[in-house]
Amino acid sequence: MSAAQTGGDVCAAIVAYHPQIELLDQVIAAVQHQVGRVMVFDNASPGETLDRYFEALRQRGVEVFRSDRNVGLGSAINHAARAARAAGFAQILLMDQDSIVDPGMVETLQRHLRELQAQGPVAAVGPQFRDQRTGEVAPFVRIAFPMNRKLFGGPGQVVECDFLITSGTLLPLEVLDTVGGMDEGLFIDNVDVEWSARARYRGYALYGICDARMQHRIGDLVPITGLLPSYKRVVHSPTRLYYMMRNRVLLYRRAEVPRRWAAQDFPRLLLKFFGTAVFLKPRREYLRAMLGGLRDGIAGRDGPMPPKRPRGG
């Protein structure tokens, strides 16, 4: 696809970590013909099956970079952004390994981005996504106290928002010269919240494009102990909970992050902590991870989650 064609100046960057091959293949197939290049950054996923799959992807024109260690989401995105700029692309489309774009999504994002840039500085635009399993449509968010404003919008609408989730975000690479790249110290969780806050702090706007659509997965659906047997909700792994707890505490101190975000998020952090500790199993593992995250956040530690200490050591 030439740069003159729609999406030709866009590089789609997919960050992978122990991906499901069938699902990742759907993700790539959905986006490949909408952009100039697809790049996969694999965060040290092992296995001969994946080795063969990634080699097959290269034969299909997909650029694959395989890290020898898990460097986290922020570092992977920054690597992809540098590679995209070096290859001459003007924009990067950030993608998770489980996000499937609808037909025409990139074209819709680009068209609105051009129109919005004529009105003022724009850091990024993003699609409205629905959960692949529940079908629920996620709102765009404006930070407010005591509760965030959830804006669903409608056909043809553009919603100014305070942050965009990483997956599906289309951003001009030149914005990184002013805003900077992703915070690699956060490693994975709230990377999007921090970058969005930093962009807005520097005078850029963020917009959700309701006509641009994408399917996405958040966490795992599991039964909740003690409630109706048919009741399920989205939960995260102990490792993710460590980062969620730690990084939220770290962000509470950042000058670029609005104070009202910290004020309304802290009660949610407490609800997340106690709700997970009471209703989810294995409780001890969840509790250990969350307490470790809170401890490291208070101490100001970032980077990858420290390895588990052997008992009795």
SEMAR-122327 format. One line per 4 residues: for each residue x, y, z of N, C-alpha, C. Coordinates in Angstrom, 1 decimal. Each point is the difference from the previous one (the first is absolute). Last residue first. Layout:
! SEMAR-122327
X/Y/Z/X/Y/Z/X/Y/Z | ... .
END
This chain:
! SEMAR-122327
12.8/-17.4/53.4/1.3/0.4/-0.4/0.3/1.4/0.7 | -4.1/-2.7/0.1/1.0/-0.5/1.0/1.3/0.5/-0.3 | -3.1/-0.1/-4.1/-0.4/-0.1/1.4/1.1/-0.5/0.9 | 1.0/2.7/-4.6/-0.3/-1.4/0.5/-0.4/0.1/1.4 .
-0.9/4.0/-3.4/1.0/-0.4/0.9/-0.4/-1.4/0.5 | -1.3/2.4/-4.8/-0.5/-0.5/1.3/1.2/-0.5/0.9 | 0.9/3.9/-3.7/-0.3/-1.5/0.0/-0.5/-0.4/1.4 | -0.9/5.0/-1.9/1.1/-0.8/0.5/-0.4/-1.4/0.1 .
-1.9/3.4/-3.7/-0.4/-0.5/1.3/1.1/-0.9/0.6 | 1.3/3.9/-3.5/-0.7/-1.2/0.1/-0.3/-0.5/1.4 | 0.5/5.3/-0.5/0.7/-1.1/-0.7/-0.8/-1.3/0.1 | 0.2/4.0/3.8/-0.6/-0.3/-1.2/0.8/-1.1/-0.7 .
-0.8/2.6/5.2/0.8/-0.9/-0.8/-0.8/-0.2/-1.3 | -1.0/2.7/4.2/0.4/0.7/-1.3/0.8/-0.9/-0.9 | -2.3/-0.8/4.4/1.4/0.1/0.0/0.6/0.7/-1.2 | -4.6/-1.0/0.4/0.3/0.9/1.0/1.5/0.3/0.1 .
-1.4/-3.3/-3.0/-0.5/1.3/-0.4/0.3/1.1/1.0 | 1.0/-4.5/1.0/0.9/0.5/-0.9/-0.4/1.4/-0.6 | -3.0/-2.3/3.0/1.3/0.3/0.7/1.0/0.6/-1.0 | -4.1/-1.5/-1.8/-0.2/1.2/0.9/1.3/0.4/0.7 .
0.0/-4.0/-2.5/-0.1/1.2/-0.9/-0.2/1.2/0.8 | 0.1/-4.0/2.3/1.3/0.2/-0.5/0.0/1.3/-0.9 | -4.1/-1.6/1.6/0.8/0.6/1.1/1.4/0.3/-0.5 | -2.7/-2.3/-2.9/-0.5/1.3/0.2/0.7/0.7/1.0 .
1.0/-4.5/-0.8/0.4/0.8/-1.2/-0.4/1.5/0.3 | -1.3/-3.3/3.2/1.5/0.2/0.0/0.4/1.0/-1.1 | -4.5/-1.4/0.2/0.3/1.0/1.0/1.5/0.3/0.1 | -1.6/-3.3/-3.1/-0.4/1.4/-0.4/0.4/1.0/1.1 .
0.9/-4.5/1.0/0.8/0.5/-1.1/-0.4/1.4/-0.5 | -2.6/-2.2/3.3/1.3/0.3/0.5/0.9/0.6/-1.1 | -4.4/-1.5/-1.1/0.0/1.3/0.8/1.5/0.3/0.4 | -1.6/-2.7/-4.5/0.5/-0.3/1.4/0.3/1.3/0.8 .
-4.1/0.4/-1.8/1.0/-1.0/0.4/1.0/-0.1/-1.1 | -3.8/4.0/1.9/0.7/-0.8/-1.1/1.0/-1.0/0.6 | -3.0/3.2/2.6/-0.8/-0.8/-0.9/0.8/-0.9/-1.0 | 1.9/3.1/3.5/-1.1/-0.7/0.6/-0.6/-1.1/-1.0 .
3.7/2.9/-1.3/0.4/-0.8/1.2/-1.1/-0.8/0.6 | -0.9/3.1/-3.5/0.7/-1.1/-0.5/0.4/-1.0/1.1 | -2.2/4.0/1.2/-0.9/-0.9/-0.8/0.7/-1.2/-0.5 | 2.5/3.4/2.2/-0.8/-0.8/0.9/-1.0/-1.0/-0.7 .
2.8/2.9/-2.6/0.8/-0.8/0.9/-0.9/-0.9/0.8 | -2.0/3.1/-2.9/0.6/-1.1/-0.7/0.8/-0.9/0.9 | -1.9/3.9/1.9/-1.0/-1.0/-0.4/0.6/-1.2/-0.8 | 2.9/3.6/1.0/-0.4/-0.7/1.3/-1.1/-1.1/-0.3 .
1.3/2.8/-3.6/1.1/-0.9/0.4/-0.4/-0.8/1.2 | -2.9/3.4/-1.3/-0.1/-1.2/-0.8/1.1/-1.0/0.2 | 0.0/4.2/2.3/-1.0/-0.9/0.5/-0.2/-1.3/-0.8 | 3.2/3.2/-1.6/0.4/-0.7/1.3/-1.1/-0.8/0.6 .
-0.6/2.8/-4.0/0.5/-1.3/-0.2/0.4/-0.8/1.3 | -1.6/4.7/-0.3/-1.1/-1.0/-0.3/0.5/-1.4/-0.2 | 3.2/3.4/1.0/-1.0/0.1/1.0/-1.1/-1.0/-0.3 | 3.5/0.5/-3.1/0.5/-0.7/1.2/-1.2/0.0/1.0 .
-0.8/2.5/-3.8/0.1/-1.5/-0.4/0.4/-0.8/1.3 | -0.1/4.7/0.2/-1.3/-0.5/0.1/0.0/-1.5/-0.4 | 3.9/2.5/-0.4/-0.3/-0.3/1.4/-1.3/-0.6/0.2 | 2.8/-0.4/-4.6/-0.9/0.9/0.7/-0.2/-0.5/1.4 .
4.6/-0.8/-2.7/-1.3/-0.7/0.2/-0.9/0.8/0.9 | 4.5/1.4/-1.0/-0.8/0.0/-1.2/-1.4/-0.6/0.1 | 3.3/0.0/3.5/-0.5/1.3/-0.2/-0.9/0.1/-1.2 | 0.8/-4.5/3.1/0.5/0.7/-1.2/-0.7/1.4/-0.2 .
-0.8/-3.5/3.5/1.0/1.0/0.3/0.4/0.8/-1.2 | -3.1/-3.7/-0.1/-0.6/1.0/0.9/1.0/1.2/0.3 | 1.2/-4.0/-2.5/-0.6/1.1/-0.8/-0.6/1.1/0.9 | 1.9/-4.0/1.9/1.0/0.8/-0.6/-0.6/1.2/-0.7 .
-2.9/-3.1/1.8/0.6/0.7/1.0/1.1/0.9/-0.5 | -2.0/-2.9/-3.0/-1.0/1.1/0.4/0.6/0.8/1.1 | 2.5/-3.7/-1.4/0.0/1.1/-1.0/-1.0/1.1/0.4 | 0.2/-4.1/2.6/1.2/0.8/0.1/0.0/1.2/-0.9 .
-3.7/-3.0/-0.2/0.1/0.6/1.3/1.3/0.9/0.1 | -0.7/-2.5/-3.9/-1.1/0.9/0.2/0.1/0.8/1.3 | 3.1/-3.5/-1.0/0.3/1.2/-0.7/-1.1/1.1/0.2 | -0.7/-4.2/2.0/1.2/0.6/0.6/0.3/1.3/-0.7 .
-3.3/-2.7/-1.8/-0.5/0.7/1.2/1.2/0.7/0.7 | 0.9/-2.8/-3.7/-0.7/1.3/-0.4/-0.4/0.8/1.2 | 1.7/-4.3/0.9/1.0/0.9/-0.5/-0.5/1.3/-0.5 | -3.1/-3.3/1.4/0.8/0.6/1.1/1.1/0.9/-0.4 .
-4.1/-0.5/-3.4/1.0/-1.0/0.6/0.6/0.7/1.2 | -4.9/1.7/-1.5/1.4/-0.1/-0.5/0.8/-0.9/0.8 | -5.6/0.7/-1.4/1.0/0.1/1.0/1.4/-0.1/-0.7 | -5.8/0.6/-0.9/1.4/0.1/-0.6/1.0/0.1/1.2 .
-4.8/-2.5/0.7/0.5/1.3/-0.3/1.4/-0.1/-0.5 | -5.0/-3.0/1.0/1.4/0.1/-0.3/0.4/1.4/-0.2 | -4.3/-3.5/1.8/0.6/1.4/0.0/1.5/-0.1/-0.3 | -3.3/-3.7/0.6/0.1/0.5/-1.3/0.7/1.3/-0.1 .
-0.9/-2.2/4.2/0.9/-0.8/-0.8/0.2/0.5/-1.4 | -1.1/3.4/4.1/-0.7/-1.0/-0.8/0.9/-0.8/-0.9 | 2.6/1.7/4.0/-1.1/0.6/-0.6/-0.7/-1.0/-0.9 | 3.9/-1.0/2.5/-0.9/0.5/1.0/-1.2/0.7/-0.6 .
4.5/-0.3/-2.8/-0.3/-0.8/1.2/-1.0/0.7/0.9 | 0.7/0.7/-5.4/0.3/0.7/1.3/-0.5/-0.9/1.1 | 1.7/-1.3/-5.3/-1.1/0.1/1.0/0.5/0.7/1.3 | 2.3/1.3/-4.7/0.0/-1.1/1.0/-1.2/0.1/0.9 .
2.8/2.1/-4.7/-1.3/-0.1/0.6/0.0/-1.2/0.9 | 4.3/3.3/-1.5/-0.7/-1.3/-0.1/-1.3/0.0/0.7 | 3.0/4.4/-2.3/0.0/-1.0/1.1/-0.7/-1.3/-0.4 | -1.0/3.3/-3.4/0.5/0.5/1.2/0.0/-1.0/1.1 .
-0.3/0.6/-5.9/-0.2/-0.8/1.2/0.6/0.7/1.2 | -2.1/1.5/-5.2/1.1/0.0/1.0/-0.4/-0.9/1.2 | -1.5/2.2/-5.4/-0.3/-1.0/1.0/1.3/-0.1/0.9 | -1.8/4.4/-3.1/1.0/-1.1/0.3/-0.5/-0.9/1.0 .
-1.2/4.8/-3.4/-0.4/-1.0/0.9/1.1/-1.2/0.1 | -1.5/5.5/-1.6/1.1/-1.0/-0.1/-0.2/-1.0/1.1 | -3.0/3.6/-0.2/-0.2/-0.8/-1.3/1.2/-1.0/-0.2 | 0.0/3.1/3.7/-1.0/-1.0/0.2/-0.3/-0.8/-1.3 .
4.4/2.5/2.2/-0.8/0.1/-1.2/-1.0/-1.1/0.0 | 3.0/3.1/3.8/-0.5/-1.3/-0.4/-0.9/0.1/-1.2 | 4.4/3.1/1.9/-1.4/-0.1/-0.5/-0.3/-1.5/-0.2 | 3.6/4.0/2.4/-0.2/-1.4/-0.3/-1.5/-0.2/-0.4 .
4.0/4.4/0.3/-1.3/-0.6/0.3/-0.1/-1.4/-0.5 | 4.2/3.6/1.9/-0.6/-0.8/-1.1/-1.4/-0.5/0.4 | 3.3/2.5/2.8/-0.8/0.8/-0.9/-0.7/-0.7/-1.2 | 2.9/-1.5/3.9/0.8/0.7/-0.9/-0.9/0.7/-1.1 .
-1.9/-2.8/3.3/0.7/1.0/0.8/0.9/0.9/-1.0 | -2.3/-3.7/-1.9/-0.9/1.1/0.4/0.7/1.1/0.8 | 2.5/-3.9/-1.0/-0.3/0.7/-1.2/-1.0/1.2/0.3 | 1.1/-2.8/3.5/1.2/0.8/-0.3/-0.3/0.8/-1.3 .
-3.2/-3.1/1.4/0.0/1.1/1.0/1.2/0.9/-0.4 | -0.4/-4.0/-2.4/-1.1/0.9/-0.3/0.0/1.3/0.9 | 3.1/-3.5/0.9/0.4/0.8/-1.2/-1.1/0.9/-0.4 | -0.8/-2.7/3.7/1.1/0.9/0.3/0.3/0.8/-1.3 .
-3.2/-3.4/-0.3/-0.5/1.1/0.8/1.0/1.0/0.2 | 1.2/-4.0/-2.2/-0.8/0.9/-0.8/-0.6/1.2/0.7 | 2.5/-3.3/2.3/0.9/0.7/-1.0/-0.8/1.0/-0.8 | -1.6/-3.2/3.5/-0.2/1.4/0.0/1.0/0.8/-0.8 .
1.5/-5.0/0.8/-1.3/0.6/0.3/0.0/1.5/0.1 | 4.2/-2.5/-1.2/-1.2/-0.4/-0.8/-1.2/0.9/0.4 | 4.7/1.3/1.0/0.1/-1.3/-0.5/-1.2/-0.5/-0.8 | 1.8/4.2/2.4/-1.3/-0.6/0.4/-0.1/-1.4/-0.5 .
3.8/2.6/-1.2/0.1/-0.5/1.4/-1.3/-0.6/0.5 | 0.6/2.1/-4.4/0.4/-1.4/0.1/0.1/-0.5/1.4 | -2.9/3.9/-2.6/0.8/-0.2/1.2/0.4/-1.4/0.2 | -0.9/2.4/-4.9/-0.7/-0.7/1.1/1.0/-0.1/1.2 .
1.2/3.9/-3.3/-0.5/-1.3/-0.2/-0.7/-0.6/1.3 | 0.2/5.4/-1.4/0.9/-1.1/0.4/-0.7/-1.3/-0.2 | -1.4/4.7/-1.1/-0.6/-0.7/1.1/1.0/-1.0/0.6 | 1.3/2.5/-3.8/-0.5/0.9/1.0/-0.4/-0.7/1.3 .
1.4/-2.4/-3.9/1.0/1.0/0.2/-0.3/0.9/1.1 | -3.1/-3.2/-1.6/0.9/-0.6/1.0/1.2/1.0/0.3 | -3.3/0.8/-3.4/-0.5/0.4/1.3/1.0/-0.5/1.1 | 0.4/-1.2/-4.6/0.7/1.2/0.3/-0.5/0.5/1.4 .
-1.8/-3.9/-2.1/1.3/-0.2/0.7/0.6/1.3/0.4 | -5.3/-0.9/-0.3/1.1/0.5/-0.9/1.3/-0.1/0.8 | -4.2/-3.3/1.0/0.6/1.2/0.4/1.1/0.4/-1.0 | -4.4/-3.5/1.5/0.7/0.5/-1.2/0.7/1.3/0.4 .
-2.3/-4.5/2.8/0.4/1.4/-0.1/0.8/0.3/-1.2 | -1.6/-4.4/1.5/-0.8/0.7/-1.0/0.3/1.5/-0.1 | 1.5/-2.4/4.4/-0.4/-0.7/-1.2/-0.9/0.8/-0.9 | 1.4/1.7/4.3/1.1/-0.1/-0.9/-0.5/-0.6/-1.4 .
-3.4/2.9/2.8/0.7/-1.3/0.3/1.0/-0.1/-1.1 | -1.5/4.8/1.5/-0.3/-1.0/-1.0/0.7/-1.3/0.4 | -1.7/5.0/2.6/1.0/-1.0/-0.3/-0.6/-1.0/-1.0 | -2.2/4.0/1.1/1.2/0.3/0.8/1.0/-1.1/-0.1 .
-3.8/1.9/-3.8/0.1/-0.8/1.3/1.3/0.3/0.6 | -3.9/1.5/-4.1/1.3/0.3/0.6/0.0/-0.7/1.4 | -2.8/-1.5/-4.5/0.0/0.3/1.5/1.3/0.4/0.5 | -3.3/-0.5/-4.7/1.4/0.1/0.4/0.0/0.4/1.5 .
-4.0/-2.3/-3.7/0.5/0.9/1.1/1.5/-0.2/0.3 | -3.0/-2.6/-3.1/0.4/1.3/-0.6/0.6/1.0/1.1 | -3.0/-3.9/1.8/0.5/0.1/-1.3/0.3/1.4/-0.5 | 0.2/-0.4/5.2/-0.8/-0.6/-1.0/0.5/0.1/-1.4 .
1.4/0.5/5.9/-0.2/0.6/-1.4/-1.0/-0.8/-0.8 | 1.8/-0.6/4.7/-0.1/-1.0/-1.0/0.0/0.6/-1.4 | 2.0/1.4/5.1/-0.7/0.6/-1.2/0.0/-1.1/-1.1 | 0.7/0.9/5.6/0.1/-1.0/-1.0/-0.8/0.5/-1.2 .
2.5/2.4/4.5/-1.1/0.0/-0.9/0.3/-1.0/-1.2 | 1.7/-0.3/5.4/0.3/0.3/-1.4/-1.2/0.1/-0.8 | 0.0/1.1/5.3/-0.1/-1.1/-1.0/0.3/0.5/-1.4 | -0.1/2.9/3.9/0.6/-1.2/0.6/-0.1/-1.2/-1.0 .
1.7/3.4/-2.2/-0.1/-0.4/1.4/-1.5/0.3/0.5 | 2.8/-1.1/-5.0/-0.8/0.9/0.8/0.0/-0.5/1.4 | 2.0/-0.9/-5.5/0.2/-0.1/1.5/-0.7/1.0/0.7 | -1.4/-2.4/-4.6/0.5/1.2/0.4/0.2/-0.1/1.5 .
-0.5/-3.9/-4.1/0.0/0.5/1.3/0.5/1.4/0.1 | -2.6/-3.9/-3.5/1.2/0.8/0.2/-0.2/0.7/1.3 | -2.2/-4.9/-0.8/-0.1/1.5/-0.2/1.3/0.6/0.0 | -1.6/-5.2/-1.5/0.7/0.8/1.0/-0.1/1.5/-0.3 .
-3.2/-4.5/-1.2/0.8/1.1/-0.6/0.6/0.8/1.2 | -1.5/-5.4/-0.3/-0.2/1.3/0.6/0.9/1.0/-0.6 | -0.3/-4.9/-0.8/-0.6/0.9/-0.9/-0.2/1.4/0.5 | 2.2/-4.2/1.8/-1.3/0.5/0.6/-0.8/0.8/-1.0 .
4.3/-1.9/-1.2/-0.8/-1.1/0.6/-1.4/0.5/0.5 | 3.4/2.9/-2.1/-0.3/-1.1/-0.9/-0.9/-1.0/0.6 | 0.0/5.3/1.1/0.6/-1.2/0.5/-0.4/-1.2/-0.9 | 0.4/5.1/-1.8/-0.9/-0.9/0.7/0.7/-1.3/0.4 .
1.5/5.5/-1.5/0.1/-1.4/0.0/-1.1/-0.7/0.8 | 1.5/4.8/-2.9/-0.8/-0.5/1.1/0.0/-1.5/-0.1 | 4.3/3.1/-1.6/-1.4/-0.6/-0.4/-0.8/-0.2/1.3 | 4.0/3.9/-0.6/-0.2/-1.4/0.2/-1.4/-0.4/-0.3 .
4.3/4.1/-0.5/-1.4/-0.3/-0.1/-0.2/-1.5/0.2 | 3.9/4.1/1.4/-0.4/-1.3/-0.5/-1.5/-0.1/-0.2 | 2.6/4.1/1.0/0.9/-1.0/0.3/-0.3/-1.3/-0.6 | -1.1/5.3/-1.5/-0.6/-1.3/0.4/1.1/-1.0/0.2 .
-0.9/5.8/-0.6/0.9/-1.1/0.2/-0.7/-1.3/0.5 | -2.9/3.4/-2.9/0.9/0.2/1.1/0.9/-1.3/0.2 | -3.2/0.9/-3.7/-0.6/0.8/1.1/0.9/0.2/1.1 | 1.0/-2.8/-3.8/-0.3/1.4/-0.5/-0.5/0.9/1.0 .
0.6/-4.6/0.9/1.3/0.7/0.1/-0.2/1.4/-0.6 | -3.6/-3.0/-0.2/0.2/0.6/1.4/1.3/0.7/0.1 | -1.1/-2.2/-4.1/-1.0/1.1/0.2/0.2/0.6/1.4 | 2.7/-3.7/-1.2/0.3/1.1/-0.8/-0.9/1.2/0.3 .
-0.9/-4.1/2.1/1.2/0.6/0.6/0.4/1.3/-0.9 | -3.7/-2.7/-1.4/-0.3/0.9/1.1/1.2/0.6/0.6 | 0.7/-3.0/-3.4/-0.8/1.1/-0.5/-0.3/0.9/1.1 | 2.3/-4.0/1.1/0.8/1.0/-0.7/-0.8/1.2/-0.5 .
-2.3/-3.6/2.0/0.8/0.7/1.0/0.9/1.1/-0.7 | -2.6/-2.8/-2.7/-0.8/0.8/0.7/0.8/0.8/1.1 | 2.2/-3.3/-2.5/-0.4/1.2/-0.9/-0.9/1.0/0.8 | 1.2/-4.0/2.2/1.1/0.8/-0.2/-0.3/1.3/-0.8 .
-3.3/-3.4/0.5/0.2/0.7/1.2/1.2/1.0/-0.1 | -2.2/-3.3/-3.3/0.0/1.4/-0.1/0.4/0.8/1.2 | -1.7/-4.9/0.9/0.4/0.5/-1.4/-0.1/1.6/0.0 | 0.9/-2.0/4.8/-1.0/-0.1/-1.0/0.5/0.4/-1.3 .
3.2/-2.1/3.9/-0.6/1.2/-0.6/-1.1/-0.3/-1.0 | 2.2/-2.6/4.4/-0.4/-0.2/-1.4/-0.7/1.2/-0.5 | 3.4/-1.8/4.3/-0.9/1.0/-0.4/-0.2/-0.1/-1.5 | 3.1/-2.4/3.2/-1.4/-0.6/-0.1/-1.0/1.0/-0.5 .
4.8/0.9/0.7/-0.1/-1.3/-0.8/-1.4/-0.6/0.0 | 0.9/5.4/0.2/0.3/-1.2/0.9/-0.2/-1.2/-0.9 | 1.5/5.1/-1.8/-0.9/-1.1/0.1/0.4/-1.0/1.0 | 0.7/5.4/-2.4/0.4/-1.0/1.1/-1.1/-1.0/0.1 .
1.8/3.3/-4.1/-1.2/-0.6/0.6/0.4/-1.0/1.0 | 2.6/4.5/-2.4/0.0/-1.4/0.5/-1.3/-0.4/0.6 | 2.4/3.8/-3.8/-1.0/-0.3/1.0/0.2/-1.5/0.5 | 2.7/2.0/-3.5/-0.4/1.2/0.7/-0.9/-0.3/1.2 .
4.2/-2.9/-2.7/-1.4/0.2/0.2/-0.3/1.2/0.8 | 4.4/-1.9/-1.5/-0.7/1.1/-0.7/-1.4/0.1/0.2 | 3.5/-2.9/2.0/-0.4/-0.5/-1.3/-0.8/1.0/-0.8 | 1.6/1.0/4.4/1.2/-0.3/-0.8/-0.4/-0.5/-1.4 .
-3.4/0.6/3.2/0.6/1.3/-0.4/1.2/-0.2/-1.0 | -1.9/-3.8/2.1/-0.9/0.6/-1.0/0.5/1.3/-0.5 | 2.4/-2.1/3.4/0.1/-0.7/-1.2/-0.9/0.5/-1.1 | -0.3/1.8/4.3/1.3/0.4/-0.6/0.2/-0.7/-1.3 .
-3.8/-1.1/2.5/-0.1/1.3/-0.5/1.3/0.5/-0.7 | -0.2/-4.2/2.2/-0.7/-0.1/-1.3/-0.1/1.4/-0.6 | 2.0/-0.4/4.3/0.8/-0.6/-1.1/-0.7/0.0/-1.3 | -2.4/1.5/3.7/1.0/1.0/-0.4/1.0/-0.6/-1.1 .
-3.3/-2.8/1.8/-0.6/1.0/-0.8/1.0/1.0/-0.4 | 1.4/-3.3/3.0/-0.4/-0.6/-1.3/-0.5/1.0/-1.0 | 0.8/1.3/4.5/1.3/-0.2/-0.8/-0.3/-0.5/-1.3 | -3.7/0.3/2.9/0.5/1.3/-0.3/1.3/-0.1/-0.9 .
-2.0/-4.1/1.8/-0.8/0.7/-1.1/0.6/1.3/-0.4 | 3.3/-3.9/2.0/-1.2/0.8/0.4/-0.7/0.7/-1.2 | 3.9/-3.1/0.2/0.4/1.4/0.4/-1.2/0.8/0.3 | 1.8/-5.4/-0.3/-1.3/0.8/0.1/0.4/1.4/0.5 .
3.5/-3.0/-2.8/-0.5/0.1/1.3/-1.3/0.9/-0.1 | 2.5/-0.9/-3.9/0.5/-1.2/0.8/-0.5/0.0/1.5 | -2.5/2.0/-4.6/0.8/0.4/1.1/0.5/-1.2/0.7 | -1.8/0.8/-5.1/-0.1/-0.8/1.1/1.0/0.4/1.1 .
-2.7/1.9/-4.7/1.1/0.2/0.8/-0.2/-0.8/1.3 | -2.0/0.4/-5.4/-0.1/-0.6/1.3/1.3/0.2/0.8 | -3.3/1.6/-4.6/1.3/0.2/0.7/-0.1/-0.6/1.4 | -2.8/-1.5/-4.6/-0.1/0.6/1.4/1.4/0.1/0.6 .
-1.2/-2.0/-4.3/0.2/1.4/-0.1/-0.2/0.7/1.4 | -0.2/-4.8/-1.2/-1.3/0.7/-0.4/0.2/1.5/0.0 | 3.4/-3.0/1.5/-0.2/-0.3/-1.4/-1.2/0.7/-0.6 | 1.0/0.3/4.6/1.0/0.8/-0.8/-0.2/-0.3/-1.5 .
-2.6/-2.5/3.0/-0.5/1.4/-0.1/1.0/0.9/-0.8 | 1.1/-4.5/1.0/-1.0/0.1/-1.0/-0.5/1.4/-0.2 | 2.9/-0.8/3.5/0.8/0.0/-1.3/-1.0/0.0/-1.1 | -1.8/-0.2/4.2/0.6/1.4/-0.2/0.8/0.0/-1.3 .
-1.9/-4.2/1.4/-1.0/1.0/-0.4/0.6/1.4/-0.3 | 2.8/-3.4/1.7/-0.4/-0.3/-1.4/-1.0/1.0/-0.5 | 1.4/0.3/4.5/1.1/0.2/-0.9/-0.4/-0.2/-1.5 | -3.1/-1.1/3.4/0.1/1.4/-0.3/1.1/0.4/-0.9 .
-0.3/-4.5/1.3/-1.1/0.3/-0.8/-0.1/1.5/-0.3 | 3.3/-1.6/3.0/0.3/-0.3/-1.4/-1.1/0.4/-1.0 | 1.0/2.4/4.9/-0.7/-1.1/-0.7/0.3/-0.1/-1.4 | -0.2/4.3/3.9/0.7/-1.2/-0.4/-0.8/-0.9/-0.8 .
0.2/5.6/0.9/-0.9/-1.2/0.1/0.7/-1.2/-0.5 | 1.4/5.0/0.6/0.7/-1.2/0.5/-1.0/-1.2/0.2 | -1.8/4.2/-1.8/0.7/0.2/1.3/0.4/-1.4/0.5 | -1.0/2.2/-5.1/-0.3/-1.1/0.9/0.9/0.1/1.2 .
-2.1/3.2/-4.1/1.0/0.0/0.9/-0.3/-1.1/1.1 | -1.5/1.3/-5.4/-0.3/-0.8/1.3/1.3/0.1/0.8 | -2.3/2.9/-4.4/1.1/-0.4/0.8/-0.4/-0.7/1.2 | -1.9/1.7/-5.2/-0.3/-0.6/1.3/1.3/-0.4/0.7 .
-1.4/3.8/-4.1/0.8/-1.1/0.5/-0.5/-0.4/1.3 | -2.4/3.1/-2.7/1.2/-0.2/-0.9/0.9/-1.1/0.5 | -5.5/0.0/0.9/1.2/0.8/0.4/1.1/-0.3/-1.0 | -4.3/-2.2/0.0/-0.4/1.4/0.3/1.2/0.9/0.3 .
0.0/-4.8/-0.8/-0.3/0.6/-1.3/-0.5/1.5/0.2 | 1.2/-2.9/3.8/1.1/0.1/-1.0/-0.3/0.8/-1.2 | -2.9/-1.2/4.0/0.6/1.3/-0.2/1.0/0.2/-1.1 | -2.5/-4.1/1.1/-1.0/1.1/0.0/0.6/1.3/-0.3 .
2.7/-4.0/0.5/-0.8/0.0/-1.2/-1.0/1.2/-0.1 | 2.5/-0.6/4.0/0.9/0.4/-1.1/-0.8/0.1/-1.3 | -2.2/-1.7/3.8/0.4/1.4/0.2/0.7/0.5/-1.2 | -0.9/-4.6/0.1/-1.2/0.8/-0.3/0.3/1.5/0.1 .
3.3/-2.9/1.4/-0.1/-0.1/-1.5/-1.2/0.8/-0.4 | 0.7/-0.6/4.6/0.9/1.0/-0.6/-0.1/0.0/-1.5 | -2.5/-3.3/2.2/-0.5/1.4/0.2/0.9/1.0/-0.6 | 1.4/-4.4/-0.2/-1.2/0.1/-0.8/-0.6/1.4/0.2 .
3.8/-1.2/2.7/0.3/0.1/-1.5/-1.2/0.3/-0.8 | 0.8/1.5/5.1/-0.7/-1.2/-0.7/0.2/0.2/-1.5 | 3.8/2.1/3.4/-1.3/0.1/-0.7/-0.7/-1.3/-0.4 | 3.9/2.0/3.1/-0.6/-1.3/0.0/-1.4/0.1/-0.7 .
1.6/4.4/-0.4/0.6/-0.7/1.1/-0.8/-1.3/0.2 | 0.6/4.7/-3.6/-0.4/-1.4/0.3/0.7/-0.5/1.2 | -1.4/4.8/-2.9/0.8/-0.5/1.0/-0.6/-1.4/0.4 | -0.3/3.1/-4.6/-0.7/-0.9/0.9/1.0/-0.5/1.0 .
-0.6/4.3/-3.8/0.9/-0.7/0.9/-0.8/-0.8/1.0 | -0.5/2.6/-5.1/-0.7/-0.7/1.1/1.0/-0.7/0.8 | 0.5/4.4/-3.4/0.6/-1.3/0.4/-0.8/-0.5/1.2 | -1.0/3.7/-4.2/-0.3/-0.5/1.4/0.8/-1.3/0.1 .
-0.6/2.7/-4.0/1.0/0.6/0.8/-0.2/-0.4/1.5 | -2.9/-1.7/-3.4/1.3/-0.3/-0.4/1.1/0.7/0.8 | -5.0/0.4/0.1/0.7/-0.8/1.0/1.4/-0.4/-0.4 | -2.8/1.4/-4.0/-0.5/0.2/1.3/0.7/-0.9/1.0 .
2.7/1.2/-4.4/-1.2/-0.6/0.3/-0.4/0.3/1.5 | 4.1/1.4/-1.8/-1.0/0.8/-0.6/-1.4/-0.5/0.3 | 4.1/-2.3/1.1/-0.3/1.1/1.0/-1.1/0.9/-0.5 | 0.2/-5.1/-1.7/0.8/1.1/-0.1/-0.5/1.1/1.0 .
-0.2/-5.6/0.0/-0.8/1.2/0.0/0.9/1.2/0.0 .
END
